Amino acid sequence: MNRQMAAVEAQLEEALIKQHCQQLRLPSVAAQCAWMAEQAAKQQQTHIQYLSLLLSAEVEDREVTERSLVCEHGNECSVS
């Protein structure tokens, strides 16, 4: 497979991943998957390490969002 075909295939795969993430409501995974995949390859991480870091980013973003929503609704909040 030549480089141009490989680039097109990678773009299609990324678009499919983003579509799945939208359906599953995983916005952080969608936003960070390509960049984190590049970093994982450079650092020679395993697939499991990459997936773990990617999902951890999603969880962290959700926790931040949840804390900010609690603060907006007048409940006690603290900065951590």
TIKOLDO-891470 format. One record per atom (N, C-alpha, C): residue in one letter; x, y, z; atom name; residue number from 1. Coordinates in nm, 4 decimals, decimal comma. Example, Ala and Ser with C-alpha at 12.3 -4.5 7.8 and 13.67 -1.06 7.14 Angstrom:
BEGIN
rec residuo=a	c1=1,3190	c2=-0,5690	c3=0,7800	atomo=N	num=1
rec residuo=a	c1=1,2300	c2=-0,4500	c3=0,7800	atomo=CA	num=1
rec residuo=a	c1=1,3200	c2=-0,3300	c3=0,7800	atomo=C	num=1
rec residuo=s	c1=1,2850	c2=-0,2250	c3=0,7080	atomo=N	num=2
rec residuo=s	c1=1,3670	c2=-0,1060	c3=0,7140	atomo=CA	num=2
rec residuo=s	c1=1,2900	c2=0,0030	c3=0,7870	atomo=C	num=2
END
This chain:
BEGIN
rec residuo=m	c1=0,0860	c2=-0,1178	c3=0,0000	atomo=N	num=1
rec residuo=m	c1=0,0000	c2=0,0000	c3=0,0000	atomo=CA	num=1
rec residuo=m	c1=0,0906	c2=0,1240	c3=0,0000	atomo=C	num=1
rec residuo=n	c1=0,0614	c2=0,2180	c3=-0,0873	atomo=N	num=2
rec residuo=n	c1=0,1451	c2=0,3369	c3=-0,0924	atomo=CA	num=2
rec residuo=n	c1=0,1073	c2=0,4356	c3=0,0178	atomo=C	num=2
rec residuo=r	c1=0,1888	c2=0,5362	c3=0,0345	atomo=N	num=3
rec residuo=r	c1=0,1695	c2=0,6322	c3=0,1442	atomo=CA	num=3
rec residuo=r	c1=0,0380	c2=0,7073	c3=0,1336	atomo=C	num=3
rec residuo=q	c1=0,0002	c2=0,7432	c3=0,0129	atomo=N	num=4
rec residuo=q	c1=-0,1243	c2=0,8185	c3=-0,0058	atomo=CA	num=4
rec residuo=q	c1=-0,2447	c2=0,7331	c3=0,0361	atomo=C	num=4
rec residuo=m	c1=-0,2444	c2=0,6073	c3=-0,0046	atomo=N	num=5
rec residuo=m	c1=-0,3537	c2=0,5171	c3=0,0334	atomo=CA	num=5
rec residuo=m	c1=-0,3561	c2=0,4962	c3=0,1848	atomo=C	num=5
rec residuo=a	c1=-0,2390	c2=0,4820	c3=0,2447	atomo=N	num=6
rec residuo=a	c1=-0,2304	c2=0,4628	c3=0,3892	atomo=CA	num=6
rec residuo=a	c1=-0,2838	c2=0,5860	c3=0,4622	atomo=C	num=6
rec residuo=a	c1=-0,2537	c2=0,7042	c3=0,4109	atomo=N	num=7
rec residuo=a	c1=-0,3016	c2=0,8283	c3=0,4731	atomo=CA	num=7
rec residuo=a	c1=-0,4531	c2=0,8379	c3=0,4642	atomo=C	num=7
rec residuo=v	c1=-0,5086	c2=0,8024	c3=0,3499	atomo=N	num=8
rec residuo=v	c1=-0,6543	c2=0,8054	c3=0,3321	atomo=CA	num=8
rec residuo=v	c1=-0,7202	c2=0,7041	c3=0,4257	atomo=C	num=8
rec residuo=e	c1=-0,6627	c2=0,5852	c3=0,4341	atomo=N	num=9
rec residuo=e	c1=-0,7172	c2=0,4823	c3=0,5228	atomo=CA	num=9
rec residuo=e	c1=-0,7135	c2=0,5284	c3=0,6683	atomo=C	num=9
rec residuo=a	c1=-0,6048	c2=0,5927	c3=0,7090	atomo=N	num=10
rec residuo=a	c1=-0,5940	c2=0,6427	c3=0,8463	atomo=CA	num=10
rec residuo=a	c1=-0,6996	c2=0,7499	c3=0,8739	atomo=C	num=10
rec residuo=q	c1=-0,7250	c2=0,8368	c3=0,7759	atomo=N	num=11
rec residuo=q	c1=-0,8280	c2=0,9398	c3=0,7923	atomo=CA	num=11
rec residuo=q	c1=-0,9664	c2=0,8776	c3=0,8063	atomo=C	num=11
rec residuo=l	c1=-0,9941	c2=0,7757	c3=0,7266	atomo=N	num=12
rec residuo=l	c1=-1,1231	c2=0,7069	c3=0,7349	atomo=CA	num=12
rec residuo=l	c1=-1,1397	c2=0,6369	c3=0,8697	atomo=C	num=12
rec residuo=e	c1=-1,0340	c2=0,5742	c3=0,9163	atomo=N	num=13
rec residuo=e	c1=-1,0397	c2=0,5074	c3=1,0462	atomo=CA	num=13
rec residuo=e	c1=-1,0635	c2=0,6072	c3=1,1587	atomo=C	num=13
rec residuo=e	c1=-0,9954	c2=0,7203	c3=1,1520	atomo=N	num=14
rec residuo=e	c1=-1,0136	c2=0,8232	c3=1,2550	atomo=CA	num=14
rec residuo=e	c1=-1,1559	c2=0,8782	c3=1,2514	atomo=C	num=14
rec residuo=a	c1=-1,2100	c2=0,8984	c3=1,1336	atomo=N	num=15
rec residuo=a	c1=-1,3482	c2=0,9467	c3=1,1220	atomo=CA	num=15
rec residuo=a	c1=-1,4465	c2=0,8456	c3=1,1800	atomo=C	num=15
rec residuo=l	c1=-1,4223	c2=0,7181	c3=1,1557	atomo=N	num=16
rec residuo=l	c1=-1,5088	c2=0,6139	c3=1,2103	atomo=CA	num=16
rec residuo=l	c1=-1,5001	c2=0,6100	c3=1,3628	atomo=C	num=16
rec residuo=i	c1=-1,3803	c2=0,6225	c3=1,4156	atomo=N	num=17
rec residuo=i	c1=-1,3626	c2=0,6257	c3=1,5613	atomo=CA	num=17
rec residuo=i	c1=-1,4376	c2=0,7442	c3=1,6202	atomo=C	num=17
rec residuo=k	c1=-1,4262	c2=0,8593	c3=1,5581	atomo=N	num=18
rec residuo=k	c1=-1,4951	c2=0,9786	c3=1,6093	atomo=CA	num=18
rec residuo=k	c1=-1,6467	c2=0,9614	c3=1,6026	atomo=C	num=18
rec residuo=q	c1=-1,6952	c2=0,8964	c3=1,4991	atomo=N	num=19
rec residuo=q	c1=-1,8385	c2=0,8702	c3=1,4880	atomo=CA	num=19
rec residuo=q	c1=-1,8839	c2=0,7770	c3=1,6013	atomo=C	num=19
rec residuo=h	c1=-1,8075	c2=0,6732	c3=1,6261	atomo=N	num=20
rec residuo=h	c1=-1,8401	c2=0,5812	c3=1,7361	atomo=CA	num=20
rec residuo=h	c1=-1,8365	c2=0,6550	c3=1,8695	atomo=C	num=20
rec residuo=c	c1=-1,7365	c2=0,7382	c3=1,8881	atomo=N	num=21
rec residuo=c	c1=-1,7251	c2=0,8140	c3=2,0129	atomo=CA	num=21
rec residuo=c	c1=-1,8448	c2=0,9072	c3=2,0324	atomo=C	num=21
rec residuo=q	c1=-1,8927	c2=0,9651	c3=1,9244	atomo=N	num=22
rec residuo=q	c1=-2,0101	c2=1,0521	c3=1,9338	atomo=CA	num=22
rec residuo=q	c1=-2,1310	c2=0,9697	c3=1,9767	atomo=C	num=22
rec residuo=q	c1=-2,1502	c2=0,8538	c3=1,9184	atomo=N	num=23
rec residuo=q	c1=-2,2631	c2=0,7680	c3=1,9545	atomo=CA	num=23
rec residuo=q	c1=-2,2527	c2=0,7201	c3=2,0988	atomo=C	num=23
rec residuo=l	c1=-2,1311	c2=0,6941	c3=2,1450	atomo=N	num=24
rec residuo=l	c1=-2,1096	c2=0,6448	c3=2,2808	atomo=CA	num=24
rec residuo=l	c1=-2,0930	c2=0,7574	c3=2,3830	atomo=C	num=24
rec residuo=r	c1=-2,0960	c2=0,8790	c3=2,3346	atomo=N	num=25
rec residuo=r	c1=-2,0797	c2=0,9981	c3=2,4192	atomo=CA	num=25
rec residuo=r	c1=-1,9440	c2=0,9955	c3=2,4917	atomo=C	num=25
rec residuo=l	c1=-1,8397	c2=0,9877	c3=2,4119	atomo=N	num=26
rec residuo=l	c1=-1,7017	c2=0,9881	c3=2,4607	atomo=CA	num=26
rec residuo=l	c1=-1,6243	c2=1,1022	c3=2,3939	atomo=C	num=26
rec residuo=p	c1=-1,6577	c2=1,2267	c3=2,4272	atomo=N	num=27
rec residuo=p	c1=-1,5962	c2=1,3391	c3=2,3570	atomo=CA	num=27
rec residuo=p	c1=-1,4453	c2=1,3518	c3=2,3776	atomo=C	num=27
rec residuo=s	c1=-1,3964	c2=1,3193	c3=2,4947	atomo=N	num=28
rec residuo=s	c1=-1,2524	c2=1,3305	c3=2,5186	atomo=CA	num=28
rec residuo=s	c1=-1,1748	c2=1,2257	c3=2,4406	atomo=C	num=28
rec residuo=v	c1=-1,2301	c2=1,1075	c3=2,4315	atomo=N	num=29
rec residuo=v	c1=-1,1661	c2=1,0025	c3=2,3506	atomo=CA	num=29
rec residuo=v	c1=-1,1591	c2=1,0489	c3=2,2056	atomo=C	num=29
rec residuo=a	c1=-1,2689	c2=1,1027	c3=2,1552	atomo=N	num=30
rec residuo=a	c1=-1,2721	c2=1,1498	c3=2,0167	atomo=CA	num=30
rec residuo=a	c1=-1,1690	c2=1,2598	c3=1,9927	atomo=C	num=30
rec residuo=a	c1=-1,1591	c2=1,3514	c3=2,0876	atomo=N	num=31
rec residuo=a	c1=-1,0697	c2=1,4651	c3=2,0709	atomo=CA	num=31
rec residuo=a	c1=-0,9222	c2=1,4275	c3=2,0828	atomo=C	num=31
rec residuo=q	c1=-0,8926	c2=1,3260	c3=2,1623	atomo=N	num=32
rec residuo=q	c1=-0,7529	c2=1,2972	c3=2,1934	atomo=CA	num=32
rec residuo=q	c1=-0,6978	c2=1,1687	c3=2,1323	atomo=C	num=32
rec residuo=c	c1=-0,7815	c2=1,0866	c3=2,0712	atomo=N	num=33
rec residuo=c	c1=-0,7361	c2=0,9535	c3=2,0285	atomo=CA	num=33
rec residuo=c	c1=-0,6209	c2=0,9580	c3=1,9284	atomo=C	num=33
rec residuo=a	c1=-0,6278	c2=1,0435	c3=1,8295	atomo=N	num=34
rec residuo=a	c1=-0,5222	c2=1,0456	c3=1,7274	atomo=CA	num=34
rec residuo=a	c1=-0,3898	c2=1,0931	c3=1,7858	atomo=C	num=34
rec residuo=w	c1=-0,3951	c2=1,2029	c3=1,8605	atomo=N	num=35
rec residuo=w	c1=-0,2722	c2=1,2562	c3=1,9202	atomo=CA	num=35
rec residuo=w	c1=-0,2118	c2=1,1559	c3=2,0183	atomo=C	num=35
rec residuo=m	c1=-0,2966	c2=1,0971	c3=2,1019	atomo=N	num=36
rec residuo=m	c1=-0,2464	c2=1,0010	c3=2,2002	atomo=CA	num=36
rec residuo=m	c1=-0,1934	c2=0,8744	c3=2,1324	atomo=C	num=36
rec residuo=a	c1=-0,2512	c2=0,8364	c3=2,0201	atomo=N	num=37
rec residuo=a	c1=-0,2008	c2=0,7204	c3=1,9461	atomo=CA	num=37
rec residuo=a	c1=-0,0599	c2=0,7480	c3=1,8926	atomo=C	num=37
rec residuo=e	c1=-0,0392	c2=0,8684	c3=1,8424	atomo=N	num=38
rec residuo=e	c1=0,0943	c2=0,9064	c3=1,7942	atomo=CA	num=38
rec residuo=e	c1=0,1955	c2=0,9025	c3=1,9076	atomo=C	num=38
rec residuo=q	c1=0,1561	c2=0,9579	c3=2,0223	atomo=N	num=39
rec residuo=q	c1=0,2450	c2=0,9587	c3=2,1384	atomo=CA	num=39
rec residuo=q	c1=0,2748	c2=0,8165	c3=2,1859	atomo=C	num=39
rec residuo=a	c1=0,1727	c2=0,7331	c3=2,1866	atomo=N	num=40
rec residuo=a	c1=0,1908	c2=0,5943	c3=2,2299	atomo=CA	num=40
rec residuo=a	c1=0,2880	c2=0,5207	c3=2,1380	atomo=C	num=40
rec residuo=a	c1=0,2761	c2=0,5454	c3=2,0091	atomo=N	num=41
rec residuo=a	c1=0,3672	c2=0,4807	c3=1,9137	atomo=CA	num=41
rec residuo=a	c1=0,5102	c2=0,5289	c3=1,9349	atomo=C	num=41
rec residuo=k	c1=0,5276	c2=0,6595	c3=1,9555	atomo=N	num=42
rec residuo=k	c1=0,6617	c2=0,7146	c3=1,9780	atomo=CA	num=42
rec residuo=k	c1=0,7239	c2=0,6585	c3=2,1049	atomo=C	num=42
rec residuo=q	c1=0,6399	c2=0,6369	c3=2,2074	atomo=N	num=43
rec residuo=q	c1=0,6886	c2=0,5882	c3=2,3365	atomo=CA	num=43
rec residuo=q	c1=0,6845	c2=0,4355	c3=2,3458	atomo=C	num=43
rec residuo=q	c1=0,6492	c2=0,3717	c3=2,2370	atomo=N	num=44
rec residuo=q	c1=0,6414	c2=0,2256	c3=2,2283	atomo=CA	num=44
rec residuo=q	c1=0,5534	c2=0,1659	c3=2,3388	atomo=C	num=44
rec residuo=q	c1=0,4405	c2=0,2306	c3=2,3607	atomo=N	num=45
rec residuo=q	c1=0,3452	c2=0,1792	c3=2,4583	atomo=CA	num=45
rec residuo=q	c1=0,2660	c2=0,0641	c3=2,3977	atomo=C	num=45
rec residuo=t	c1=0,2175	c2=-0,0238	c3=2,4834	atomo=N	num=46
rec residuo=t	c1=0,1328	c2=-0,1326	c3=2,4363	atomo=CA	num=46
rec residuo=t	c1=-0,0067	c2=-0,0774	c3=2,4055	atomo=C	num=46
rec residuo=h	c1=-0,0868	c2=-0,1569	c3=2,3379	atomo=N	num=47
rec residuo=h	c1=-0,2246	c2=-0,1164	c3=2,3094	atomo=CA	num=47
rec residuo=h	c1=-0,3020	c2=-0,0945	c3=2,4387	atomo=C	num=47
rec residuo=i	c1=-0,2767	c2=-0,1791	c3=2,5368	atomo=N	num=48
rec residuo=i	c1=-0,3455	c2=-0,1678	c3=2,6650	atomo=CA	num=48
rec residuo=i	c1=-0,3043	c2=-0,0392	c3=2,7368	atomo=C	num=48
rec residuo=q	c1=-0,1779	c2=-0,0048	c3=2,7327	atomo=N	num=49
rec residuo=q	c1=-0,1332	c2=0,1203	c3=2,7949	atomo=CA	num=49
rec residuo=q	c1=-0,1987	c2=0,2403	c3=2,7275	atomo=C	num=49
rec residuo=y	c1=-0,2021	c2=0,2390	c3=2,5958	atomo=N	num=50
rec residuo=y	c1=-0,2652	c2=0,3467	c3=2,5200	atomo=CA	num=50
rec residuo=y	c1=-0,4129	c2=0,3588	c3=2,5569	atomo=C	num=50
rec residuo=l	c1=-0,4825	c2=0,2461	c3=2,5571	atomo=N	num=51
rec residuo=l	c1=-0,6249	c2=0,2477	c3=2,5890	atomo=CA	num=51
rec residuo=l	c1=-0,6490	c2=0,2956	c3=2,7315	atomo=C	num=51
rec residuo=s	c1=-0,5672	c2=0,2520	c3=2,8228	atomo=N	num=52
rec residuo=s	c1=-0,5796	c2=0,2939	c3=2,9616	atomo=CA	num=52
rec residuo=s	c1=-0,5636	c2=0,4451	c3=2,9760	atomo=C	num=52
rec residuo=l	c1=-0,4625	c2=0,5009	c3=2,9111	atomo=N	num=53
rec residuo=l	c1=-0,4408	c2=0,6451	c3=2,9175	atomo=CA	num=53
rec residuo=l	c1=-0,5550	c2=0,7218	c3=2,8511	atomo=C	num=53
rec residuo=l	c1=-0,6027	c2=0,6706	c3=2,7408	atomo=N	num=54
rec residuo=l	c1=-0,7117	c2=0,7359	c3=2,6685	atomo=CA	num=54
rec residuo=l	c1=-0,8395	c2=0,7387	c3=2,7526	atomo=C	num=54
rec residuo=l	c1=-0,8730	c2=0,6250	c3=2,8125	atomo=N	num=55
rec residuo=l	c1=-0,9930	c2=0,6193	c3=2,8955	atomo=CA	num=55
rec residuo=l	c1=-0,9762	c2=0,6990	c3=3,0243	atomo=C	num=55
rec residuo=s	c1=-0,8559	c2=0,7034	c3=3,0771	atomo=N	num=56
rec residuo=s	c1=-0,8302	c2=0,7856	c3=3,1962	atomo=CA	num=56
rec residuo=s	c1=-0,8544	c2=0,9336	c3=3,1661	atomo=C	num=56
rec residuo=a	c1=-0,8170	c2=0,9768	c3=3,0467	atomo=N	num=57
rec residuo=a	c1=-0,8415	c2=1,1153	c3=3,0069	atomo=CA	num=57
rec residuo=a	c1=-0,9909	c2=1,1441	c3=3,0012	atomo=C	num=57
rec residuo=e	c1=-1,0689	c2=1,0498	c3=2,9507	atomo=N	num=58
rec residuo=e	c1=-1,2145	c2=1,0662	c3=2,9454	atomo=CA	num=58
rec residuo=e	c1=-1,2721	c2=1,0769	c3=3,0860	atomo=C	num=58
rec residuo=v	c1=-1,2298	c2=0,9884	c3=3,1744	atomo=N	num=59
rec residuo=v	c1=-1,2793	c2=0,9899	c3=3,3126	atomo=CA	num=59
rec residuo=v	c1=-1,2429	c2=1,1210	c3=3,3812	atomo=C	num=59
rec residuo=e	c1=-1,1197	c2=1,1643	c3=3,3631	atomo=N	num=60
rec residuo=e	c1=-1,0748	c2=1,2888	c3=3,4254	atomo=CA	num=60
rec residuo=e	c1=-1,1562	c2=1,4081	c3=3,3748	atomo=C	num=60
rec residuo=d	c1=-1,1786	c2=1,4151	c3=3,2457	atomo=N	num=61
rec residuo=d	c1=-1,2574	c2=1,5252	c3=3,1899	atomo=CA	num=61
rec residuo=d	c1=-1,4005	c2=1,5233	c3=3,2433	atomo=C	num=61
rec residuo=r	c1=-1,4573	c2=1,4056	c3=3,2585	atomo=N	num=62
rec residuo=r	c1=-1,5931	c2=1,3956	c3=3,3126	atomo=CA	num=62
rec residuo=r	c1=-1,5975	c2=1,4407	c3=3,4583	atomo=C	num=62
rec residuo=e	c1=-1,4946	c2=1,4051	c3=3,5356	atomo=N	num=63
rec residuo=e	c1=-1,4897	c2=1,4474	c3=3,6754	atomo=CA	num=63
rec residuo=e	c1=-1,4795	c2=1,5988	c3=3,6859	atomo=C	num=63
rec residuo=v	c1=-1,3991	c2=1,6590	c3=3,6004	atomo=N	num=64
rec residuo=v	c1=-1,3851	c2=1,8049	c3=3,5995	atomo=CA	num=64
rec residuo=v	c1=-1,5184	c2=1,8695	c3=3,5627	atomo=C	num=64
rec residuo=t	c1=-1,5842	c2=1,8162	c3=3,4617	atomo=N	num=65
rec residuo=t	c1=-1,7141	c2=1,8697	c3=3,4197	atomo=CA	num=65
rec residuo=t	c1=-1,8166	c2=1,8557	c3=3,5317	atomo=C	num=65
rec residuo=e	c1=-1,8179	c2=1,7416	c3=3,5962	atomo=N	num=66
rec residuo=e	c1=-1,9127	c2=1,7187	c3=3,7049	atomo=CA	num=66
rec residuo=e	c1=-1,8891	c2=1,8170	c3=3,8189	atomo=C	num=66
rec residuo=r	c1=-1,7638	c2=1,8384	c3=3,8554	atomo=N	num=67
rec residuo=r	c1=-1,7326	c2=1,9343	c3=3,9623	atomo=CA	num=67
rec residuo=r	c1=-1,7767	c2=2,0743	c3=3,9247	atomo=C	num=67
rec residuo=s	c1=-1,7542	c2=2,1132	c3=3,8002	atomo=N	num=68
rec residuo=s	c1=-1,7926	c2=2,2485	c3=3,7597	atomo=CA	num=68
rec residuo=s	c1=-1,9444	c2=2,2646	c3=3,7577	atomo=C	num=68
rec residuo=l	c1=-2,0173	c2=2,1588	c3=3,7204	atomo=N	num=69
rec residuo=l	c1=-2,1633	c2=2,1657	c3=3,7224	atomo=CA	num=69
rec residuo=l	c1=-2,2157	c2=2,1765	c3=3,8651	atomo=C	num=69
rec residuo=v	c1=-2,1552	c2=2,1036	c3=3,9572	atomo=N	num=70
rec residuo=v	c1=-2,1955	c2=2,1111	c3=4,0974	atomo=CA	num=70
rec residuo=v	c1=-2,1726	c2=2,2528	c3=4,1488	atomo=C	num=70
rec residuo=c	c1=-2,0605	c2=2,3118	c3=4,1151	atomo=N	num=71
rec residuo=c	c1=-2,0295	c2=2,4482	c3=4,1597	atomo=CA	num=71
rec residuo=c	c1=-2,1281	c2=2,5496	c3=4,1009	atomo=C	num=71
rec residuo=e	c1=-2,1650	c2=2,5309	c3=3,9771	atomo=N	num=72
rec residuo=e	c1=-2,2582	c2=2,6232	c3=3,9116	atomo=CA	num=72
rec residuo=e	c1=-2,3958	c2=2,6214	c3=3,9756	atomo=C	num=72
rec residuo=h	c1=-2,4353	c2=2,5097	c3=4,0341	atomo=N	num=73
rec residuo=h	c1=-2,5680	c2=2,4973	c3=4,0910	atomo=CA	num=73
rec residuo=h	c1=-2,5715	c2=2,5308	c3=4,2398	atomo=C	num=73
rec residuo=g	c1=-2,4678	c2=2,5982	c3=4,2879	atomo=N	num=74
rec residuo=g	c1=-2,4691	c2=2,6497	c3=4,4222	atomo=CA	num=74
rec residuo=g	c1=-2,4342	c2=2,5515	c3=4,5315	atomo=C	num=74
rec residuo=n	c1=-2,3970	c2=2,4321	c3=4,4976	atomo=N	num=75
rec residuo=n	c1=-2,3551	c2=2,3361	c3=4,5992	atomo=CA	num=75
rec residuo=n	c1=-2,2105	c2=2,3649	c3=4,6373	atomo=C	num=75
rec residuo=e	c1=-2,1666	c2=2,3078	c3=4,7471	atomo=N	num=76
rec residuo=e	c1=-2,0293	c2=2,3282	c3=4,7893	atomo=CA	num=76
rec residuo=e	c1=-1,9349	c2=2,2719	c3=4,6836	atomo=C	num=76
rec residuo=c	c1=-1,8280	c2=2,3426	c3=4,6621	atomo=N	num=77
rec residuo=c	c1=-1,7278	c2=2,2918	c3=4,5703	atomo=CA	num=77
rec residuo=c	c1=-1,5904	c2=2,3348	c3=4,6193	atomo=C	num=77
rec residuo=s	c1=-1,4943	c2=2,2581	c3=4,5820	atomo=N	num=78
rec residuo=s	c1=-1,3569	c2=2,2903	c3=4,6199	atomo=CA	num=78
rec residuo=s	c1=-1,2691	c2=2,2689	c3=4,4985	atomo=C	num=78
rec residuo=v	c1=-1,1599	c2=2,3407	c3=4,4968	atomo=N	num=79
rec residuo=v	c1=-1,0647	c2=2,3277	c3=4,3863	atomo=CA	num=79
rec residuo=v	c1=-0,9618	c2=2,2246	c3=4,4283	atomo=C	num=79
rec residuo=s	c1=-0,9448	c2=2,1216	c3=4,3461	atomo=N	num=80
rec residuo=s	c1=-0,8430	c2=2,0198	c3=4,3779	atomo=CA	num=80
rec residuo=s	c1=-0,7446	c2=2,0076	c3=4,2670	atomo=C	num=80
END
